[in-house]
Amino acid sequence: MKCVFDTVWLVMMAGSVLRYYWPVTVSLIAAVAVAGFCNRSRFQRWHLLIFAPLFVTFLIVVWGSIMKHDDSQGLASSWPGLVIYALLVIQLLTSIGVVFAMKGHRWFATFVVLLELWIGLACAFVSGMSVTGDWL
C-alpha cells in the first residue's frame, strides 16, 4: 500500500514540474489541440497506439516508487537511475515508432508524442530524485 501512495506522490510532484514550466506545457497542449482540430478523420481502434509512450511513463513512476532510497545516511546505488535512463530511451524509441505507424496522422501523432515525452521527462526527473535520495 505504501508503494501506491509513493506512486501518487511522485505523480503529484511531476505535475508540479509541469505546472512550474507552464509555458512549455501550455504550448504543447495548444499544439495538440490545433493538430487535432485540423485532423478530422474517423476514430479507429489502432489510433489508441498513440498512448503507448504513456505506458512507459507509468513504468518510470512505478520504478521510482518501488526503488525509493529512504536512507539519509548511506549512498544510493546508481543502477536504479540507469534503469530510468533506459526507460526514457525506450519511451523515445516507442514514440518514434508510433509516429511512423500513424501514417496519415503524423502531425497529430508528433504533437501528442511530444506532450507525452514532456510528461515522461517530468516523471523521470522526480523518479530519479526518488531513487537517488536527492530530496532528503
N, C-alpha and C positions, 0 to 999 in steps of 0.2 A: 504494500500500500504506500510505503514511503517513496518508492520509485515513481508512482503515479503523481504524487504531489511534487516531486522534484521535476518531473517532465512538464507539468503545468507551470511550475515556477520558471523553468527555462523558456517556455513559450512566451510567458509574460515579459521576461527580460528581453527576448528577441523582439517582441512588439515594441518595447521601449526604444530599442535601437532603430527600428523602422520609423517610430514617431520622431526621434531625435533628428534623423536625416530625412525629414518630411519632404523637402523639395524633390529628392530623388524618387521617393515612394509615390508622391502625387504625380510626378511626370510619367512614371511607368504605368500607373493606373489610368491616366488620361490617354496614353498611347494605346493601351489595350482597349479602352472604350472606343476610341476613334477607329482603330483597326477592326473591332467587332462590328461597328456600325457600317463600315464600308464592305465588310464581308457578309453578304446576305445569302448564304447558302443554307440548305436544309440540314438539320442535325442528323448525323448518322452515328451509330454506335462506336465506330472506330475513332470518332473525334474525341472520345474520352481518353485516348492515348496521350493527349496533351497534358494530362495531370500526372503522368509517370514521374517527372522530376520531383514532385511534391512527396512521393513515397520515400525518396532518398533523403529529403529534408526531415521527414519523420524519423528515419533511421538515425540521422545525426543527432536529433534531440534525445531520442531514447538512449543512444550510446552515451551522450553526455550525462544523462541522469543515472545510468547504471554504473558508469565508471567514475563517478564523482569522487574527487580527492578531498577528504574531510580532515586529514591530519595536518594541523598547522605546524607541527614540529619537523616532520620529515619532508623530503623532496618527493615530488610526484614522478612517476615513471614517464618516459617520453613516448612509449608506444601507443597509449590511448589517443594522444594527439595526432600521431601519424595515421591512425585509423580514420580520424575526422578528415584529414587531408585527402586520404584515399577515397572517402565517401564524396568529398567535393569534386574530385576528378571524375568519379562515376556519375555524379549528377551532371557535370558538364558534358560528358560523352552521351548520356541519356538525352540531354536537351538537344544536342546536335542531331542525334538520331530522330527525335520527334519532329524537328523542323524539316528534315529531309523526307520523313514519311508523310507529312501533311501537304502533299502536292496539291496545288490549287489554293491552299490556305496558308502559304508560308509567311506572309506578312503578319497575319494574326497570330500564328504559332510562334513567330520570332518574338513578338512583344509579350505574349503570355509567358514564354520561356524565360525571357529576361526578367520579368517580375518574379517568377519562381526562383531564378538564380539569386536575385536580390534577397528574397526571403531566406533562401538557403544559406547565403553568406552571413546574414544576421544570426541565424540559428547556429551556424558553425562557430561564430565569434563567441557567443555565450557558452556553447558547449565546450569550446576549447578552454575557456576560463574555468569551467567546471572540472574538467579532467586534470588541469594543471594546478588547481587550487589558487589561482591568482586573485581571487576576490576576498581571500581571508585577510 
